């Protein structure tokens, strides 16, 4: 806005570069005042908060893995994800970006619903698939029948070096021969030189996906799982010459008690007491924050609400504690925003990136070792769309032009987490007590000393109202308080945007999945504080 007082009448230029002649100076002053008020309200902080930040890691701050955010892959189209003999460069690059930042390869769980529809046939090279009809609610359905051969599993050699894989085996069809053949093929693949030479390893086997939908009772599940695991472990252990760990559970829901399906109930029923049960290293739980299976859309602000994120996770605390007390790890082995592949206009938006980041980091505070976000070709809630799509992920309608491989906004949650956690392998994280119903914060410690903090403003800005902000000033507890901090921002145009997101001035929305752009970081005195706008993430690196 500018105005020029040469002589009457005044020339007034507003913020949109519109020009008006104003003959009355009082009108001119009123216009200036209104413009000033508009500008101030549009960008001024709505509140100021002093946040206590410890300079040394609290004694109860958990260690958080560099691969804390990992991926669960629907295995029916595994060949498309990884590439049929020649690696899918886009998928590889998207995974490698995370490895570069965190120093550790993203872990993969390959299986899910389609693991319970998979059979083995040595005459098949990679896979043969049968799909149900496409619907507007589920534009990219899982295959109902998957037949795989030996080369299907050996494609793991195309993953980034150091990747650890959990692979699923069919339990639902009660065909122990099929399970044995799958286990043998998996073990042989990871024993082969083509896989071993790349440094890709088999972390564990998972027998059955969401067996609470078909096993009848927890007791039936324990008996059936033990029978299958006895045969599976015999062949896998023999081929790999080691005791191959298992993931147990993988239930869709939890009764959160010793009755009904839950980690507590299967442990009470003795799943850990058998020989194969002793090889269970991890108990897996599946969880979605909502459901789109009936086609009822979600609300973006509901997904992003701080109290909802905490309630959706803290309810599992009794299960987590029992698992940890029994010397096992607890993971969310399949999770995301809305089940049935996500809700349109919610799961595929920039707001979901803020949800995913807060969700994953808060999970670490509850004793959850890793969070595996589920992915499938064309799923709305994906981090990564690894192949060209010909129909809409929102409603299944034909696209006017094919959409090439690309990342979706949720991918930035993994990028930020990887950078915030860093490559030390011993980083600790603690949630900060922020007096706000919509701002979350976490501090990260390297070698026990404060290194970084992440602040997340979960209030959804869609452009319909003024974009607010919260001004936060760190108040340090302890000695050796830093005096300066570098600020990196996740810039988001709107919470419901699906593109145009940048992290520190850089974008991953590129044809090959590699980062582009110049790094944009500002360094200021800590005493100056930082403004965190609605629908924004800020990382502070302390100096």
BABA-66960 format. One record per residue (C-alpha): x, y negated, z negated; residue in three letters. Coordinates in steps of 0.001 Angstrom, whole numbers, plus 524288, in hexadecimal, padded with zeros to 5 digits. Layout:
XYZala;...
// end
This chain:
800008000080000unk;8053A7F26C803A1unk;7FFB67E4B7803FCunk;8052E7D83380997unk;8022F7CA80804AAunk;806367C1E680FD7unk;7FA057B96880FFBunk;7EBAF7BC3080ED5unk;7E6377C585812CCunk;7EDEA7D06980C1Funk;7F2727DC1A813FAunk;7F0267E8C680C86unk;7F5AC7F60D8108Cunk;7F08B801AF808C8unk;7F6CD80EE88061Aunk;7F17081454812D6unk;7F75F808E881A83unk;7E9FB8030C81D2Dunk;7EAAB7F44D81F0Bunk;7E0887EAE1819F2unk;7DF567DC158191Aunk;7DB927D76180B8Cunk;7D8617C90780A20unk;7D5DB7C9507FB6Cunk;7E2017CB427F2D1unk;7D9B97D0B97E7BBunk;7D4917DB477F0CDunk;7E2997DDDE7F4B3unk;7E6F97DF7A7E695unk;7DB887E8787E3CDunk;7DF127F0DD7EF70unk;7ED277F1B57EAEDunk;7E8E67F5867DD43unk;7DFD1800177E25Bunk;7EA8C8057E7EB04unk;7F3FC805B97DF7Aunk;7EA2780CC87D6F0unk;7E760816AA7E1CEunk;7F5D68198E7E3BBunk;7F86281A997D524unk;7ED0B823D07D29Eunk;7F05382C377DE51unk;7FE0082F987D9ACunk;7FF3682BB17CB6Bunk;801018361A7C0F4unk;7F48A839F17BA0Bunk;7FC1783D2E7ADA4unk;809A383D747A7BFunk;80EAC849187A00Funk;81B0F84B7F7985Cunk;81E62859F67995Aunk;82738860C078FA0unk;831BC8687A796DFunk;83B7A8710A78F70unk;849AB86FC779395unk;84C5C87DC578F3Eunk;84427889A97929Aunk;83A6D88D19787D8unk;83D1789A3B78178unk;8309B89FE178741unk;832A789AB77951Eunk;831E68A68379E3Cunk;83BCF8A95E7A8C4unk;835928A7807B617unk;83A268AF407C1E2unk;83EC68A83A7CE29unk;834F78B0F27D54Dunk;82A0F8ADFA7CBA2unk;8212D8AAB67D717unk;821418B6AE7DFCFunk;8184D8BC207EA53unk;80EA58C7467EBA2unk;80CFC8CB667F9DAunk;8010B8D2767FF47unk;807EC8DE0A8054Funk;7FEEC8E0EA810C7unk;805E68D6DB81942unk;8135C8D83D81339unk;819138DA2F820D2unk;8140F8CCBC824D9unk;819C48C66C818B6unk;8274E8CC1581A23unk;8281E8CE5D828DCunk;827B88DB26830B4unk;8364A8DE1B8309Dunk;83A768D01F83348unk;838518C7C582766unk;82DD88BD6C826B3unk;836A38B177825DDunk;82C198A88E82089unk;828FD8B19E81520unk;8376B8B3E78128Cunk;83A448A54B8126Eunk;82EE78A2738094Bunk;8340E8ACA17FFB8unk;842178A84480158unk;83EA589A297FDFCunk;83AA589EDA7F083unk;846CD8A71E7EEEDunk;84F8C89B897F246unk;8491C893387E7B5unk;847F389D6F7DCFEunk;853A88A6077DFDCunk;84AF58B2107DF7Dunk;842C08B87F7EA0Funk;834058B7D57E884unk;82EEF8C4F97E3EFunk;824738CBC27EBFFunk;819958D4D47E828unk;814B48DB867F495unk;807CB8E29E7F382unk;7FAEF8DD597EE0Aunk;7EDA78E1F27F2FCunk;7F3678E8167FF21unk;7FCE98F07A7F739unk;7F1058F8997F377unk;7ED7C8FA44801E1unk;7FAFD8FE718067Cunk;7FF2B90BE580B1Bunk;80C10910D681074unk;80E969173381DA9unk;81C859196682241unk;817E6918958306Dunk;8148990A2282E90unk;81FCB900B283053unk;81B2C8F4F18288Eunk;80C848F486825F3unk;7FF318F6C382C03unk;7F3E08EEBD826C8unk;7E5048EEDD8270Aunk;7DE2F8E24282302unk;7D01E8DF1A81F4Funk;7C8888D432825EBunk;7CC7F8C61A823ECunk;7C3338BDAD81BDFunk;7C2838AF288192Eunk;7C57F8B1BE80ADBunk;7D0E48BAEC80DA9unk;7D6858B70B81AFAunk;7E2508BFFA81961unk;7DDC58CC5C81263unk;7E6AC8D70780D33unk;7E7E08E34F8155Eunk;7DF4C8EE7F810D5unk;7E8AF8F8C0815E9unk;7F77D8F7C5816ABunk;8005E9028881B93unk;80EE79001781A25unk;81B95906C581DFDunk;829899069C8191Aunk;82DA18FA3F82044unk;822BD8F2A1819A8unk;829FA8F31780CB0unk;837858F16881291unk;833988E3FC81782unk;836EB8DF69809BAunk;844D48DE5180EF1unk;840908D1A381597unk;83E018CAB38089Funk;847B08C116802ABunk;852F08C7AA7FBA5unk;850208CA3C7ED61unk;841618CB977EEFBunk;83B368D4FA7E548unk;82EF58DBE57EA0Dunk;823998E2737E328unk;81C3A8EB787EC71unk;80E718F0AB7EADAunk;809EA8FEC07EC80unk;7FC29903BE7EF2Bunk;7F4D4908847E319unk;7E6B7905C07E6B2unk;7E552910C47F09Cunk;7E9F191ADF7E696unk;7F2E29210B7F0BCunk;7FF17924CF7E947unk;805B8929DA7F5A0unk;8041991C9C7FC35unk;8099E915DF7F027unk;8153D91F307F01Bunk;8181091CA37FE86unk;8174290DEC7FCB1unk;8203E90E6B7F0DAunk;82A23916B27F824unk;82A2190D84803DBunk;82BBF901A47FB08unk;836F6907E47F38Eunk;83DA190C5C8000Cunk;83C958FEA6805A9unk;8432F8F87F7F9DFunk;84D739033A7F9ACunk;850B1900C980803unk;85CDB8F93A80BB0unk;854C58EFA2813BAunk;84DEE8EAE780766unk;858CD8ECF57FD77unk;8628C8E53A8057Eunk;859CD8D933804FDunk;858FE8D93B7F62Eunk;84A3A8DB1D7F634unk;845FC8E42C7EB2Cunk;839F78EB527E644unk;836218E56B7D937unk;82A998EE607D6A1unk;81F488F6457DBF8unk;811108F2ED7D95Eunk;807408FE157D9FEunk;7F9B38F8DD7DCCBunk;7F3E68EB547DE36unk;7E8EF8E6AD7D53Dunk;7E5828F46D7D0E3unk;7DBBF8EEBE7C742unk;7D2A38EE057D315unk;7D31F8FCB17D5A6unk;7D97A904897CAAAunk;7CD4D9051D7C232unk;7D36F903A77B4BFunk;7E0C38FFD17AF72unk;7E29990DE47AB0Aunk;7DFFE912DC7B8D4unk;7E98D908EE7BE38unk;7F44F90CFA7B4CAunk;7F25F91B617B825unk;7F204919167C6DCunk;7FD5B90F867C6A8unk;805B3918E87BEADunk;802E79240D7C825unk;8069191BD47D3FCunk;8123F915757CD5Aunk;817DA922B47C9A3unk;81885926837D7FFunk;81C73919197DCF7unk;827679177A7D310unk;82CC7925097D5DFunk;82F289221A7E43Bunk;832F6913C57E2A5unk;83C93916B57D7B1unk;842AC921C27DF7Cunk;84472919CC7EBEFunk;849C390DA77E532unk;85123915267DABBunk;84BAE90C8B7CFF7unk;83F3A90B0B7C829unk;836E4901F47D04Funk;82F018F8817C7F0unk;820338F7607C909unk;816948EC5B7C7F4unk;80AAD8F0A07C04Eunk;7FCF08EB317BF98unk;7FAF18E1D47CAF8unk;7ECCE8E03B7C6ADunk;7E3C98D60E7CC96unk;7DE878D2557BF3Bunk;7E1568D4A07B0E9unk;7D84A8D7337A58Eunk;7E2A58D08F79D19unk;7E0B18DB42792FCunk;7E3018E9C2790BDunk;7D5EA8ED33796E8unk;7D3C88EC767A594unk;7DE908EA727AF71unk;7E9F98E2AF7AA27unk;7F86C8E4207A762unk;7F4CD8E60B79929unk;7EBAE8F16779C0Eunk;7F4BB8F90B7A50Cunk;7FFFE8F77F79B80unk;7F7198FC5E790ABunk;7F340907CB79975unk;8017C90BC879AA1unk;805AC907A07A841unk;81356904767A33Aunk;815079118379C4Funk;8168891A9B7A80Aunk;8235391C9D7AF4Funk;81F56914007BADDunk;818DB90A827B16Eunk;82600908517AB1Funk;82A45902E07B852unk;820078F8117B7C9unk;8283C8EBCA7B6ACunk;81D758E1F77B968unk;80EE48E0AD7B71Cunk;808268D90E7C1E5unk;7FB828D15D7C0F2unk;7F3F28CB5B7CC48unk;7ECE48BE8A7CAA1unk;7E6298B42C7D2E1unk;7E14E8A7327CDBDunk;7D46B8A8AC7D4F9unk;7CDB48B0417DFC9unk;7C9C38AD117EDB7unk;7C4B78BAC27F0A1unk;7B6978B6407F1B3unk;7BA3F8AA477F9B3unk;7B78D8A06A7EEE6unk;7C1ED896077F021unk;7CA6D8918B7E4E8unk;7CCC0883A27E069unk;7DAAD87EC97E191unk;7DAAA876FB7D4EFunk;7D56B882DC7CDADunk;7E11688AC97D255unk;7EA6487FCF7CE7Eunk;7E4C387D6C7C0EEunk;7EF3287ECA7B670unk;7E6818851F7AC35unk;7E13B88EF27B618unk;7EEEB892FB7BA24unk;7F26B895827AC02unk;7E5E489CAE7A8DDunk;7E75D8A55C7B4D5unk;7F4968AA0D7AFEBunk;7F49C8A9537A11Bunk;7E9768B32F7A069unk;7F35A8BDA77A435unk;7FBF18BAEF79857unk;7F7418C6F5790A4unk;7FAAC8CFC779C2Eunk;807D18C92F79E23unk;80B7A8CAF378FEDunk;808418D97A78FC6unk;810378DBA279C26unk;81BEA8D440796BDunk;81AD68DB5D789B9unk;81C298E81179155unk;828AE8E38D797C9unk;823108E1257A558unk;8221F8D5227ADDCunk;815048CF017B134unk;812CA8C8F77BE9Aunk;8078F8C3507C637unk;809F78CCC27D160unk;7FF698C6F47DA17unk;7F9B58B98B7D809unk;7F5448AD557DF00unk;7EA7F8A3307DEF6unk;7DDFA8A9B67E3EDunk;7DC418B8287E6CEunk;7D83F8BCC87F45Dunk;7E3AD8B53B7FA0Funk;7E09B8A7AC7F4E0unk;7D68389CE17F5F4unk;7D6C1893BF801D3unk;7DA26885B87FEC3unk;7DF8C889DB7F193unk;7E962894EA7F268unk;7EFE788FA07FEB0unk;7F19A881AF7F9C3unk;7FC3E879A77F368unk;7F4C88798E7E6A4unk;7F6B1888387E5EDunk;80566885F67E580unk;803F787E917D8B3unk;7FB11889277D35Bunk;804A9893D37D74Funk;8105288D037D132unk;809A388A657C42Dunk;8038E898057C432unk;8109489ED27C64Aunk;818428969C7BCA3unk;80DEF897D27B20Dunk;80DED8A6947B414unk;81C4D8A6BC7B055unk;818B88A1027A31Funk;80FFD8ACB67A01Bunk;81A4C8B72B7A23Funk;8168D8BA0D7B062unk;823338BDDD7B74Dunk;81F4B8BAC57C54Cunk;8139E8B6217CD07unk;811638BCB87DA3Aunk;808C98B4297E2D5unk;801528BC787EC8Aunk;803258BA8B7FB2Aunk;7FCFA8C05680751unk;7FCC38BCDC815AAunk;7F2FE8B1C08173Funk;7EF708B0D0808DDunk;7EB1F8A346804BCunk;7F3568A3187F85Aunk;8004B8A6BE7FEA5unk;80D5C8A0677FC0Eunk;8118A8A4C3809A0unk;80A6F8A7DA81657unk;8151B8B00A81CCAunk;80F138B29982A33unk;807478AB5C8348Cunk;7F8C38AAC28314Funk;7EDF48AAAD83B83unk;7E2368A898832C8unk;7DF7E89F52827A0unk;7E3638A37F819F1unk;7D7A589BC1814F9unk;7CC548A22181C37unk;7D1CC8AB6982677unk;7CE138A2EF8320Bunk;7D71F8A33383DF3unk;7E1AF898C783D8Dunk;7E25788FC384969unk;7F10089255849E1unk;7F89A89CDA84294unk;7FEA989843835D2unk;80D0989BFA834A7unk;813618A0C5827FEunk;8134A8967781D4Aunk;813D28947080EC2unk;8080688FF4806F6unk;8084E8860E7FBC9unk;808C7890667F10Eunk;8167A893C27F5D9unk;81B4E8873D7EF76unk;817FE88CDB7E20Funk;82252897457E464unk;82C1188D4F7E999unk;82A97884757DDBCunk;82B1E88FC77D41Dunk;83762895267DA95unk;83E2D887FB7D9C0unk;839988851D7CBEDunk;83DBD892787C6C5unk;84A68892897CE68unk;8548089D2C7D091unk;85A5F89F0F7C2FFunk;852C18AB857C043unk;851398A78D7B208unk;848CB89B607B328unk;83F158995C7A828unk;8323F892147A997unk;828F688C0D79FEBunk;81C12885097A1B8unk;81C15876D279DB1unk;8116A87190794F1unk;80B668670479D69unk;7FFC885FC7797F8unk;7F7FC8608F7A47Dunk;7ED02869477A92Cunk;7F234869137B717unk;8010B868097B641unk;8099F873E07B392unk;81823874317B117unk;8234287DD47AF5Bunk;8317E87C3D7AB64unk;83C5B8850A7B069unk;8490F8880B7A963unk;855E488D187AEE8unk;85F1B892B97A4C8unk;8558D88E4479A60unk;856A387FF879E6Eunk;84C2F877A07A4D2unk;84E04877137B387unk;84111874167BA32unk;832A08718D7B7EEunk;826C7873217C0B6unk;81A9F86AAE7BF36unk;80DE486E4E7C61Dunk;80262864FE7C779unk;7F6D986E077CA25unk;7EC95863927CC8Aunk;7E7A2865937DA6Bunk;7E917859AD7E32Aunk;7E0E585B127EF73unk;7E0BB84CDF7F3BFunk;7D2EC84A7D7EEEBunk;7D7878422F7E37Cunk;7E36883AF17DE90unk;7EFAF8431D7DD2Funk;7F378842427CF00unk;80045845437C860unk;805D0848607BB19unk;8123F841CB7B674unk;81A9D84B637AECCunk;826B0848207A6E9unk;82ECC853567A15Funk;831B785214792D4unk;83CE885B2578FA7unk;83DFD863CA783BCunk;84BD2866EB77F88unk;8596586218782A5unk;85FEE85F6D78FBBunk;853D785955795B9unk;8557B856657A43Funk;854ED848377A852unk;8519D849B07B6B8unk;8491B8527E7BEF7unk;84735855817CD51unk;83936856387D234unk;8348E85F8C7DCD4unk;8266485EB47E13Eunk;81CBB867C37E7D5unk;8161485DFB7F0C2unk;8081E861C67F42Funk;7FEEF859337FC33unk;7F28E85F0C7F64Funk;7EF5786ABA7EDB5unk;7E77E870BF7F8D6unk;7F22486E9680307unk;7F76187AA4809DFunk;8036E8743E80FE7unk;80BFE8686780DCAunk;811E786CCA800E3unk;82034869F17FDE1unk;8293986D547F29Bunk;833D88636C7F002unk;831AE85DC47FD89unk;8337786AEB8042Aunk;829958739180AF9unk;8285B8822A80D0Cunk;81D8B880338171Aunk;826D8883A282222unk;8265588D1C82DAAunk;830BD89600827D7unk;82D82894748195Funk;83A6F88DC381672unk;83AB28812780EBAunk;83BC88745181635unk;83DA18662881258unk;8465885E00809A1unk;845EF85FBF7FAF6unk;83F1A8548C7F3F3unk;84274853A87E584unk;842A7847997DCDAunk;84AF7846207D09Funk;8466083D727C57Aunk;848F683B477B705unk;84110844AD7AEBBunk;83B8E838FD7A767unk;834D8834897B3EFunk;82C43840997B3F0unk;825778460D7BFE1unk;81813844937C5EFunk;811748513D7C9BBunk;8063884E8B7D300unk;7F9DB856837D3F3unk;7FC82862F67DBCDunk;80B35861E17DA94unk;8168F869AC7D50Aunk;822E9863367D01Dunk;82F9D869F07CC72unk;8390A862CE7C38Cunk;84752866D07C3E8unk;84E418616B7B802unk;85BF185BC77B86Aunk;
// end
